[in-house]
Amino acid sequence: MELLKGKVTLVTGGTSGIGRASAILFAKEGAKVALTGRRADEGHAVVADIVAAGGEAIFIQADVMKSGSMTDVVDQVVAHFGRLDYAFNNAGVSGGGPLDKLDEATWDRVIDTNLKAAFFGLQAQAAQMRSQGNGGSIVFNGSVLASIAYPGTTIYSASKGGVVALARAAAVELGSQGIRVNSVNPSITKTPMTSARIDANVDGTESHPFAVNIPLGRLAEPDDIAKAALFLLSDLASYVNGHALIVDGGQSAN
């Protein structure tokens, strides 16, 4: 269908997991993709896969936690492609444990990566979209843990709750300028970041505290989340603004 045909689309944290799947899917849907990450080899590998399939993509090495980094990223996207239409702020880290074992360093790492960097991205992306005068679409990768909770997730839940609130407030502020802002809120997804926390049983089924009570009977794959982000970015969601789209196989419905 080429839902993003000709649209310049930025994906942060695009080197693996949900970000990689999203960058590849967006390119298949016709987007010109810029992806960021800290690991250059993985980033260039994603670009090579996209180009080999006939798409257009560039990799920009960046640490999204640093002030000014996202402004530099957006400037490079515009220098290469001429504009920025869509952005998927996907970069993030996990981090948790028993409340009495957590420390300030963990708080700073998780909040800075998941929330502060999301704010920096929003500022830079919205400024560019406003300057172009033709609207745009911004999606954040939140989490189902913004609305439900498990023991040991206090800092991570706080960071993702902040992301969802950030997206909602930005949607109200930017909607009159034609810029839609939404979040996609997945349950635990099978990615390199979560692999160490997912135990495989001898019969091949999955066992994890976060995997219980999922009516669909499986963990999310990166493509499941990428497809939801694609919908929110695209014109199929042209009247969707300020929405937190839960993608959890029905887990939070229990």
C-alpha positions, 0 to 999 in steps of 0.5 A, spaced: 500 500 500 505 504 501 502 508 506 508 512 507 510 513 500 515 519 499 515 521 507 521 522 510 521 518 517 526 518 523 526 512 527 530 513 534 533 507 537 533 504 530 539 499 530 535 493 533 529 490 536 522 494 535 526 500 532 530 496 526 523 492 525 520 499 524 525 502 520 525 496 515 517 496 515 517 504 514 521 503 508 517 498 505 511 502 506 515 507 501 518 512 507 525 515 506 528 513 513 533 516 517 535 512 523 539 513 529 543 509 534 549 509 538 552 502 535 554 504 528 555 497 525 548 495 527 545 502 524 549 501 517 547 494 517 539 496 517 541 501 512 544 496 507 538 491 508 533 497 506 537 499 500 538 492 498 530 491 498 530 498 494 529 503 499 532 509 501 535 510 508 541 513 512 544 512 519 546 517 524 550 515 530 547 519 536 546 519 543 539 521 544 540 523 552 545 529 550 542 536 550 542 538 542 543 531 540 536 531 537 537 538 534 543 535 530 540 529 528 534 533 525 538 538 522 542 532 518 535 529 516 533 535 513 540 536 510 540 529 506 532 529 505 530 536 505 525 535 510 522 531 516 515 529 515 514 523 521 518 521 527 518 515 531 521 516 538 523 509 540 529 509 543 529 507 550 532 502 556 529 497 561 531 498 568 528 495 574 528 491 581 526 491 588 524 498 590 529 498 596 535 496 591 534 501 586 539 507 586 540 514 583 544 512 578 539 507 575 533 512 576 538 517 572 539 512 566 532 510 565 529 517 566 534 520 561 534 515 556 526 514 556 523 521 558 528 526 557 531 524 550 523 523 548 522 530 550 528 533 546 526 529 540 519 532 541 522 539 541 527 538 535 522 534 531 516 539 532 520 545 531 522 542 524 515 540 522 512 547 524 517 551 520 515 547 514 508 549 515 505 542 512 503 538 519 506 532 521 506 526 525 510 524 531 509 517 535 512 515 542 514 508 544 511 508 551 509 501 554 503 498 557 506 499 564 504 506 563 497 503 565 498 497 569 504 495 574 508 489 576 513 489 582 520 491 580 518 496 575 517 503 579 522 507 575 521 504 568 513 505 569 515 512 571 519 513 565 513 510 560 508 514 564 511 520 563 512 519 555 505 517 555 503 524 558 508 528 554 505 525 548 498 527 550 500 534 552 504 535 546 498 533 542 493 538 545 499 543 544 501 541 536 494 539 534 492 546 531 498 546 527 497 539 524 502 535 528 499 529 531 502 526 537 500 519 539 504 513 543 504 506 542 504 502 548 506 495 548 507 489 553 514 486 553 516 484 546 521 479 544 527 483 542 535 483 544 534 488 550 529 483 553 532 476 551 535 475 558 529 476 561 525 471 557 526 464 559 525 458 554 521 452 557 524 445 555 517 445 550 519 451 547 514 455 550 515 462 553 515 463 561 516 470 564 512 474 569 510 479 564 508 474 559 502 471 564 495 472 562 496 474 555 489 472 551 493 471 545 498 466 548 504 469 546 509 475 547 509 480 542 514 480 536 517 487 534 513 487 527 507 487 531 509 494 534 512 496 528 505 495 525 502 499 530 507 505 529 506 505 522 498 506 523 499 511 528 504 515 523 500 514 517 494 518 514 490 512 516 490 515 523 489 522 520 484 523 526 487 520 531 491 525 536 493 524 543 491 517 543 495 511 547 494 505 543 495 499 547 498 493 543 499 487 549 495 481 546 489 483 551 494 482 557 491 489 560 484 487 559 484 481 564 
